[in-house]
Amino acid sequence: MPTLQHRRSRGGPPRARSQRALFFAAAGLLVAGEAAFWLMLAAVQTNSGLALLDGGVHAALVEGRSAPATAFLAAVSTVTSPTWMTVIGGLVAVGWAIRKRELWRPALLLGAMAATVGVSTIIKHQVGRARPSAADFLMGPDDALSFPSGHTFGAGVFALVLVYLVLGGAGARTVRRSTAVLAFSAAALGTVLVAFSRLYLGYHWLTDVVASMGLAVAVTGIVVLVDGLRAARISGPAKGPAPDPAEDAADAGAGPETADSPEADRRHFAGDAGVGRASLRRVRVDAAPDGGP
């Protein structure tokens, strides 16, 4: 029986390729974010690497302050405080759930924001790093610990995770690559702006905010991974493209019959039956009595 083979796209079905790309992206974000955080922590604990620039960067920003920059960056720092980011994240999640009538993506956003507060608090108490001199603070006293920056961590997680979920999550819909690049670039620039505001206002060292940006990237990677695993579990094993009936008919008509094909068997049986009937007629003719004298 002829074997029919359907043409498949290279690299497997599109859904399988999309899931693999999503898992690779999640792994890349998680590894890169964790590497940045641990490098900063090692630098702080050994007073080496980027930590050697902490004092110089702080002094340069304090000396270069101006009234317009101070007003703008103070506003940025105010609206991105951990308290305000928690409120904003909660309002966005609730509004999203009501408007779109879904729970999964709003719950992911809330979970990421809650994890940010918990992880930041734990690390601050474990590391126990002091802030710069209180004399350089521009927005009043703050006796919280310095490493990592809660403002930067929270704002980064909110911006990056929100962009990922709004763009469709794990294959919910397809977006243009340029749109995704612009959206994530805007989220990254917003996070950098918050980080700079905390340095400028005198509340953090350079390594504090770099470690926080690494943590934000790592948390985003975890969100992407969790979302991708759920999507893979719901969709089940990836299937290939449906067979093309026209292609099947062409393949079936073009291929020669083999000895095992049903059509060949039927024709062979019919031929044998015809030969048998012809032989039987000859035998009967030979056996008939001769009518001559």
ABEGO torsion letter per residue (X at the ends): XBBBBBBBBBGEBAAAAAAAAAAAAAAAAAAAAAAAAAAAAAAAAAGBEAAAAAAAAAAAAAAABBAAAAAAAAAAAAAABAAAAAAAAAAAAAAAAAAAGBAAAAAAAAAAAAAAAAAAAAAAAAAGBBBBBAAABAAEBBABBAOBBAAAAAAAAAAAAAAAAAAGEBGABBBBAAAAAAAAAAAAAAAAAAAAAAAAAGABBAAAAAAAAAAAAAAAAAAAAAAAAAAAAAAEBBBBBBBBAAAAAAAAAABBBBAABAAAAAAAAAAAAAAAAAAAAAAAAAABBBABX
